[in-house]
Amino acid sequence: MQPLNSGILAGMPRATLQSMLTSAQQAYAELSMGKKGVSFSYTQGDGTRSVAYQPTSVEQLTQFIMQLQRALGQGSRRRMVRFRY
């Protein structure tokens, strides 16, 4: 297991990490309920416009949420397995 102060999120302020976690969890809920769109188009006076966002998967979002939780010291930690003889 990585120490809490290492990894790609090291050095980020705790408030920023918490804000990112909240946003990621909200996105997870919206994606799970089918509320997240990835491509939009509309018509303006001078023509048609479209915007496309890169789709993400529930698995990628779950991994990101778990990474943020580890950086914040949250989430479940597994105890080390020890064998008795």
VEXZAVO-761545 format. One record per atom (N, C-alpha, C, O, CB): residue number from 1; residue in three letters; atom name; x, y, z. Coordinates in steps of 0.1 Angstrom, whole numbers. Glycine has a CB too. Layout:
residues N
- num/residuo/atomo/east/north/up
- NUM/ALA/CA/X/Y/Z
...
end
This chain:
residues 85
- num/residuo/atomo/east/north/up
- 1/MET/N/8/-12/0
- 1/MET/CA/0/0/0
- 1/MET/C/9/12/0
- 1/MET/O/19/13/7
- 1/MET/CB/-9/0/12
- 2/GLN/N/5/22/-8
- 2/GLN/CA/12/35/-8
- 2/GLN/C/10/43/4
- 2/GLN/O/0/43/10
- 2/GLN/CB/9/43/-21
- 3/PRO/N/21/50/8
- 3/PRO/CA/19/60/19
- 3/PRO/C/9/71/14
- 3/PRO/O/8/73/2
- 3/PRO/CB/32/66/23
- 4/LEU/N/2/78/23
- 4/LEU/CA/-8/88/19
- 4/LEU/C/-1/100/12
- 4/LEU/O/-8/106/5
- 4/LEU/CB/-15/92/31
- 5/ASN/N/11/103/15
- 5/ASN/CA/17/115/9
- 5/ASN/C/25/112/-4
- 5/ASN/O/33/120/-8
- 5/ASN/CB/27/121/19
- 6/SER/N/22/100/-10
- 6/SER/CA/29/97/-23
- 6/SER/C/19/95/-34
- 6/SER/O/7/94/-31
- 6/SER/CB/38/85/-22
- 7/GLY/N/23/94/-46
- 7/GLY/CA/14/91/-57
- 7/GLY/C/11/104/-65
- 7/GLY/O/17/115/-62
- 7/GLY/CB/1/85/-52
- 8/ILE/N/2/103/-74
- 8/ILE/CA/0/114/-83
- 8/ILE/C/-8/125/-77
- 8/ILE/O/-7/137/-81
- 8/ILE/CB/-9/109/-95
- 9/LEU/N/-15/123/-66
- 9/LEU/CA/-22/133/-59
- 9/LEU/C/-14/140/-47
- 9/LEU/O/-20/148/-40
- 9/LEU/CB/-35/128/-54
- 10/ALA/N/-2/136/-46
- 10/ALA/CA/7/141/-35
- 10/ALA/C/8/156/-36
- 10/ALA/O/10/161/-47
- 10/ALA/CB/20/134/-34
- 11/GLY/N/7/163/-25
- 11/GLY/CA/10/177/-24
- 11/GLY/C/-3/185/-26
- 11/GLY/O/-2/198/-25
- 11/GLY/CB/20/180/-34
- 12/MET/N/-14/179/-30
- 12/MET/CA/-26/187/-32
- 12/MET/C/-32/190/-19
- 12/MET/O/-32/181/-10
- 12/MET/CB/-36/179/-41
- 13/PRO/N/-38/202/-17
- 13/PRO/CA/-44/205/-5
- 13/PRO/C/-56/196/-2
- 13/PRO/O/-63/192/-11
- 13/PRO/CB/-49/220/-5
- 14/ARG/N/-58/193/11
- 14/ARG/CA/-69/184/15
- 14/ARG/C/-83/189/10
- 14/ARG/O/-91/181/6
- 14/ARG/CB/-69/183/31
- 15/ALA/N/-85/202/11
- 15/ALA/CA/-98/208/7
- 15/ALA/C/-100/205/-8
- 15/ALA/O/-111/203/-12
- 15/ALA/CB/-98/223/10
- 16/THR/N/-90/206/-16
- 16/THR/CA/-91/204/-31
- 16/THR/C/-94/189/-33
- 16/THR/O/-103/186/-41
- 16/THR/CB/-78/207/-38
- 17/LEU/N/-87/180/-26
- 17/LEU/CA/-90/166/-27
- 17/LEU/C/-104/163/-23
- 17/LEU/O/-111/155/-30
- 17/LEU/CB/-80/158/-19
- 18/GLN/N/-109/169/-12
- 18/GLN/CA/-123/166/-8
- 18/GLN/C/-133/171/-18
- 18/GLN/O/-143/165/-20
- 18/GLN/CB/-125/173/6
- 19/SER/N/-130/183/-24
- 19/SER/CA/-139/188/-34
- 19/SER/C/-139/179/-46
- 19/SER/O/-150/177/-52
- 19/SER/CB/-134/202/-38
- 20/MET/N/-128/174/-50
- 20/MET/CA/-127/165/-62
- 20/MET/C/-134/152/-59
- 20/MET/O/-141/147/-68
- 20/MET/CB/-112/162/-65
- 21/LEU/N/-133/147/-47
- 21/LEU/CA/-140/135/-43
- 21/LEU/C/-155/137/-43
- 21/LEU/O/-162/128/-49
- 21/LEU/CB/-136/130/-29
- 22/THR/N/-160/148/-38
- 22/THR/CA/-174/151/-39
- 22/THR/C/-179/151/-53
- 22/THR/O/-190/146/-57
- 22/THR/CB/-177/164/-32
- 23/SER/N/-172/158/-62
- 23/SER/CA/-175/159/-76
- 23/SER/C/-175/145/-83
- 23/SER/O/-184/142/-91
- 23/SER/CB/-166/169/-83
- 24/ALA/N/-165/137/-80
- 24/ALA/CA/-164/124/-86
- 24/ALA/C/-176/115/-81
- 24/ALA/O/-181/107/-89
- 24/ALA/CB/-151/118/-82
- 25/GLN/N/-179/116/-69
- 25/GLN/CA/-190/108/-64
- 25/GLN/C/-204/112/-70
- 25/GLN/O/-212/104/-73
- 25/GLN/CB/-191/109/-49
- 26/GLN/N/-205/125/-72
- 26/GLN/CA/-217/130/-79
- 26/GLN/C/-218/126/-93
- 26/GLN/O/-228/121/-98
- 26/GLN/CB/-218/146/-78
- 27/ALA/N/-207/126/-100
- 27/ALA/CA/-206/121/-114
- 27/ALA/C/-209/106/-115
- 27/ALA/O/-215/102/-124
- 27/ALA/CB/-192/124/-120
- 28/TYR/N/-204/99/-105
- 28/TYR/CA/-206/84/-104
- 28/TYR/C/-221/82/-103
- 28/TYR/O/-227/73/-110
- 28/TYR/CB/-199/78/-92
- 29/ALA/N/-228/89/-94
- 29/ALA/CA/-242/88/-93
- 29/ALA/C/-250/91/-105
- 29/ALA/O/-259/84/-109
- 29/ALA/CB/-248/96/-81
- 30/GLU/N/-246/102/-112
- 30/GLU/CA/-253/106/-124
- 30/GLU/C/-250/96/-136
- 30/GLU/O/-259/93/-143
- 30/GLU/CB/-248/120/-129
- 31/LEU/N/-238/91/-137
- 31/LEU/CA/-235/81/-147
- 31/LEU/C/-242/68/-144
- 31/LEU/O/-247/62/-154
- 31/LEU/CB/-220/79/-147
- 32/SER/N/-243/64/-132
- 32/SER/CA/-250/52/-129
- 32/SER/C/-265/52/-132
- 32/SER/O/-271/42/-135
- 32/SER/CB/-248/48/-114
- 33/MET/N/-271/64/-130
- 33/MET/CA/-285/66/-133
- 33/MET/C/-288/70/-147
- 33/MET/O/-300/72/-151
- 33/MET/CB/-291/77/-123
- 34/GLY/N/-278/71/-156
- 34/GLY/CA/-280/74/-170
- 34/GLY/C/-282/89/-172
- 34/GLY/O/-288/92/-182
- 34/GLY/CB/-291/66/-175
- 35/LYS/N/-278/97/-163
- 35/LYS/CA/-281/112/-165
- 35/LYS/C/-270/119/-171
- 35/LYS/O/-271/131/-174
- 35/LYS/CB/-284/118/-151
- 36/LYS/N/-258/113/-174
- 36/LYS/CA/-247/119/-180
- 36/LYS/C/-247/118/-195
- 36/LYS/O/-247/107/-200
- 36/LYS/CB/-234/114/-174
- 37/GLY/N/-248/129/-202
- 37/GLY/CA/-247/128/-217
- 37/GLY/C/-232/130/-221
- 37/GLY/O/-224/136/-214
- 37/GLY/CB/-256/139/-223
- 38/VAL/N/-229/126/-233
- 38/VAL/CA/-216/127/-238
- 38/VAL/C/-215/135/-251
- 38/VAL/O/-204/139/-255
- 38/VAL/CB/-210/114/-240
- 39/SER/N/-226/137/-258
- 39/SER/CA/-226/145/-271
- 39/SER/C/-239/153/-271
- 39/SER/O/-250/148/-269
- 39/SER/CB/-225/135/-283
- 40/PHE/N/-237/166/-275
- 40/PHE/CA/-248/175/-275
- 40/PHE/C/-247/184/-288
- 40/PHE/O/-235/187/-292
- 40/PHE/CB/-248/185/-263
- 41/SER/N/-258/187/-294
- 41/SER/CA/-257/196/-306
- 41/SER/C/-269/206/-304
- 41/SER/O/-280/202/-299
- 41/SER/CB/-258/188/-319
- 42/TYR/N/-267/218/-310
- 42/TYR/CA/-278/228/-309
- 42/TYR/C/-276/237/-321
- 42/TYR/O/-265/237/-328
- 42/TYR/CB/-277/236/-296
- 43/THR/N/-286/245/-324
- 43/THR/CA/-286/254/-336
- 43/THR/C/-286/268/-331
- 43/THR/O/-294/272/-323
- 43/THR/CB/-298/251/-345
- 44/GLN/N/-276/276/-336
- 44/GLN/CA/-276/290/-333
- 44/GLN/C/-280/298/-346
- 44/GLN/O/-282/291/-357
- 44/GLN/CB/-262/295/-329
- 45/GLY/N/-280/311/-346
- 45/GLY/CA/-283/318/-357
- 45/GLY/C/-274/316/-369
- 45/GLY/O/-279/317/-381
- 45/GLY/CB/-284/333/-354
- 46/ASP/N/-261/314/-367
- 46/ASP/CA/-252/312/-378
- 46/ASP/C/-249/298/-381
- 46/ASP/O/-239/295/-389
- 46/ASP/CB/-239/319/-374
- 47/GLY/N/-256/288/-376
- 47/GLY/CA/-253/274/-379
- 47/GLY/C/-255/265/-368
- 47/GLY/O/-259/269/-357
- 47/GLY/CB/-239/273/-385
- 48/THR/N/-252/252/-370
- 48/THR/CA/-253/242/-360
- 48/THR/C/-240/240/-352
- 48/THR/O/-229/241/-358
- 48/THR/CB/-257/229/-367
- 49/ARG/N/-241/239/-340
- 49/ARG/CA/-229/237/-331
- 49/ARG/C/-231/223/-324
- 49/ARG/O/-242/219/-321
- 49/ARG/CB/-228/248/-321
- 50/SER/N/-219/217/-321
- 50/SER/CA/-220/205/-314
- 50/SER/C/-208/204/-304
- 50/SER/O/-198/210/-307
- 50/SER/CB/-220/192/-323
- 51/VAL/N/-211/198/-293
- 51/VAL/CA/-201/196/-282
- 51/VAL/C/-201/181/-279
- 51/VAL/O/-211/175/-277
- 51/VAL/CB/-203/205/-270
- 52/ALA/N/-189/175/-278
- 52/ALA/CA/-188/161/-274
- 52/ALA/C/-178/160/-262
- 52/ALA/O/-167/166/-263
- 52/ALA/CB/-183/152/-286
- 53/TYR/N/-181/153/-252
- 53/TYR/CA/-173/150/-241
- 53/TYR/C/-168/136/-242
- 53/TYR/O/-175/127/-246
- 53/TYR/CB/-180/153/-227
- 54/GLN/N/-156/134/-237
- 54/GLN/CA/-150/120/-237
- 54/GLN/C/-158/112/-227
- 54/GLN/O/-159/115/-215
- 54/GLN/CB/-135/120/-234
- 55/PRO/N/-164/101/-231
- 55/PRO/CA/-171/93/-222
- 55/PRO/C/-162/86/-212
- 55/PRO/O/-151/82/-215
- 55/PRO/CB/-180/82/-229
- 56/THR/N/-167/83/-200
- 56/THR/CA/-159/76/-190
- 56/THR/C/-167/64/-186
- 56/THR/O/-179/63/-189
- 56/THR/CB/-156/85/-178
- 57/SER/N/-161/54/-180
- 57/SER/CA/-168/42/-176
- 57/SER/C/-170/43/-161
- 57/SER/O/-162/50/-154
- 57/SER/CB/-161/30/-180
- 58/VAL/N/-179/35/-156
- 58/VAL/CA/-181/34/-142
- 58/VAL/C/-168/29/-135
- 58/VAL/O/-165/33/-124
- 58/VAL/CB/-193/25/-139
- 59/GLU/N/-161/20/-142
- 59/GLU/CA/-149/14/-136
- 59/GLU/C/-138/24/-134
- 59/GLU/O/-132/25/-124
- 59/GLU/CB/-144/2/-145
- 60/GLN/N/-136/33/-144
- 60/GLN/CA/-126/43/-143
- 60/GLN/C/-130/53/-132
- 60/GLN/O/-121/57/-125
- 60/GLN/CB/-125/51/-157
- 61/LEU/N/-142/57/-131
- 61/LEU/CA/-147/66/-121
- 61/LEU/C/-145/60/-107
- 61/LEU/O/-142/67/-98
- 61/LEU/CB/-161/70/-123
- 62/THR/N/-148/47/-106
- 62/THR/CA/-147/40/-93
- 62/THR/C/-132/40/-89
- 62/THR/O/-129/43/-77
- 62/THR/CB/-152/26/-94
- 63/GLN/N/-123/37/-98
- 63/GLN/CA/-109/37/-95
- 63/GLN/C/-104/51/-90
- 63/GLN/O/-96/52/-81
- 63/GLN/CB/-101/33/-107
- 64/PHE/N/-109/62/-97
- 64/PHE/CA/-105/75/-93
- 64/PHE/C/-111/79/-79
- 64/PHE/O/-104/85/-71
- 64/PHE/CB/-111/85/-104
- 65/ILE/N/-123/75/-76
- 65/ILE/CA/-129/77/-63
- 65/ILE/C/-120/70/-52
- 65/ILE/O/-118/76/-42
- 65/ILE/CB/-143/73/-62
- 66/MET/N/-117/58/-55
- 66/MET/CA/-109/50/-45
- 66/MET/C/-95/57/-43
- 66/MET/O/-90/57/-32
- 66/MET/CB/-107/36/-50
- 67/GLN/N/-89/62/-54
- 67/GLN/CA/-76/68/-53
- 67/GLN/C/-77/81/-45
- 67/GLN/O/-69/84/-36
- 67/GLN/CB/-71/72/-67
- 68/LEU/N/-88/89/-47
- 68/LEU/CA/-90/101/-38
- 68/LEU/C/-92/97/-24
- 68/LEU/O/-87/104/-15
- 68/LEU/CB/-102/109/-44
- 69/GLN/N/-100/87/-21
- 69/GLN/CA/-103/83/-8
- 69/GLN/C/-90/78/-1
- 69/GLN/O/-88/81/11
- 69/GLN/CB/-113/71/-7
- 70/ARG/N/-81/71/-8
- 70/ARG/CA/-68/67/-2
- 70/ARG/C/-60/79/1
- 70/ARG/O/-53/80/12
- 70/ARG/CB/-60/58/-11
- 71/ALA/N/-60/89/-8
- 71/ALA/CA/-52/101/-6
- 71/ALA/C/-57/109/6
- 71/ALA/O/-49/116/13
- 71/ALA/CB/-52/110/-18
- 72/LEU/N/-70/108/9
- 72/LEU/CA/-76/115/21
- 72/LEU/C/-76/106/33
- 72/LEU/O/-80/111/44
- 72/LEU/CB/-90/119/17
- 73/GLY/N/-71/94/32
- 73/GLY/CA/-71/85/44
- 73/GLY/C/-84/79/47
- 73/GLY/O/-86/75/58
- 73/GLY/CB/-65/92/55
- 74/GLN/N/-93/79/37
- 74/GLN/CA/-106/73/39
- 74/GLN/C/-107/60/33
- 74/GLN/O/-98/54/27
- 74/GLN/CB/-117/83/34
- 75/GLY/N/-119/54/34
- 75/GLY/CA/-121/41/27
- 75/GLY/C/-117/29/36
- 75/GLY/O/-112/31/47
- 75/GLY/CB/-114/41/14
- 76/SER/N/-120/18/31
- 76/SER/CA/-117/6/38
- 76/SER/C/-102/2/36
- 76/SER/O/-98/2/24
- 76/SER/CB/-127/-5/35
- 77/ARG/N/-96/-2/46
- 77/ARG/CA/-82/-7/44
- 77/ARG/C/-83/-22/49
- 77/ARG/O/-89/-25/59
- 77/ARG/CB/-72/1/53
- 78/ARG/N/-76/-30/41
- 78/ARG/CA/-76/-44/45
- 78/ARG/C/-64/-46/54
- 78/ARG/O/-53/-41/53
- 78/ARG/CB/-74/-53/32
- 79/ARG/N/-67/-55/64
- 79/ARG/CA/-56/-58/73
- 79/ARG/C/-47/-68/66
- 79/ARG/O/-51/-76/57
- 79/ARG/CB/-62/-64/86
- 80/MET/N/-34/-68/70
- 80/MET/CA/-25/-77/65
- 80/MET/C/-28/-91/69
- 80/MET/O/-32/-93/81
- 80/MET/CB/-10/-73/69
- 81/VAL/N/-27/-100/60
- 81/VAL/CA/-30/-114/63
- 81/VAL/C/-18/-121/69
- 81/VAL/O/-7/-120/63
- 81/VAL/CB/-35/-122/50
- 82/ARG/N/-20/-127/80
- 82/ARG/CA/-9/-134/87
- 82/ARG/C/-13/-148/89
- 82/ARG/O/-24/-151/93
- 82/ARG/CB/-5/-127/101
- 83/PHE/N/-3/-157/86
- 83/PHE/CA/-6/-171/88
- 83/PHE/C/-1/-176/101
- 83/PHE/O/10/-172/106
- 83/PHE/CB/0/-179/76
- 84/ARG/N/-8/-184/108
- 84/ARG/CA/-4/-190/120
- 84/ARG/C/-1/-205/118
- 84/ARG/O/-8/-212/111
- 84/ARG/CB/-15/-189/131
- 85/TYR/N/10/-209/123
- 85/TYR/CA/14/-223/121
- 85/TYR/C/12/-231/134
- 85/TYR/O/15/-243/134
- 85/TYR/CB/29/-224/117
end
